[in-house]
Amino acid sequence: MDAIRPRWSIRKWYLDCVAEDGAAWIGYWGDVRWGSLHVSFVSSLIHDGSQTTTTTNRVRADAEPHRDERAVRWTAPSLGVDFELTPRVRGVDAKLHDGVVWHCVAPSGDAVVHLPKGRTLRGRGYAEVLEMAVAPWSLPMRELRWGRAIGEQTSLVWIQWSGAKPLQVAVHDGALADAVHIDDDEVRLADGTRVTMAQHSVLREDNLANTLKPLRAIAPLLPRVLGSAFMGAIETKWRSRGTITTPDRPNDEGWVVHELLTFAAD
């Protein structure tokens, strides 16, 4: 009889806020279960608007972000963070793969985040939840691109998987849309909408082995479980200036947060 394989369960929130001057905050809340292993983690990344980024990670069970009819809220005492986002458009859900569901909770909104040392950031914000019932390294992709662009009047969110089963998903002003091209500088939709990105500022560039160090402290077998291809993946995250062009509308300017995750060869 075959051995019973451990069941995976991953639930991960991503939240952000970018102010008009380019200062940015990104927050994560995650819960990972694999067999008897159960780890919750939180993370906060603060970018000062120029070239300085500070990241704080904690392995502990701060409360999960929550949403109601009016807002998405998160309080993380271990990070000294309090976040509130009032959505401008409705969210959407999409099945990306068997066992992988993406909840684009708030494609755009007005956000305020209270940070350590009495600092407060106000600007455009975004929120999503990713739920996975499969091991992440089993997914058929070699590269992952993700991004969100928020202007004064419109917004665009995208996901692209490159690999054995290519995938492109976009959300335009709260509705699913067909993407025809996605790269690190431009995204184009079938209806002619596009976002072009310039003035890239690197928020983070590192491999997942370093990102997962807090989890490895309590789960030392994690590198063997995840494998070299996953642990060696390189993550690059940018904050860029974006111009959203939509047919029959004036150009819309705003900030973009986007990333590229490249998996190492086995």
Secondary structure, DSSP 8 states (H G I E B T S, - for coil): -------EEEEEEEEEEE-TTS-EEEEEEEEEEETTEEEEEEEEEEE-SSS-EEEEEE-S-----EE-SS-EEEEETTTTEEEEEEESS--EEEEEETTEEEEEEEEEEEEEEE-GGG-EEEEEEEEEEEEESS-GGGSS-SEEEEEEEEESS-EEEEEEEESSS-EEEEEETTEEE-EEEE-SSEEEETTS-EEEEEEEEEEEEEEHHHHTHHHHTT-TTHHHHH-HHHHT-EEEEEEEEEEEE-TTS--EEEEEEEEEEE----
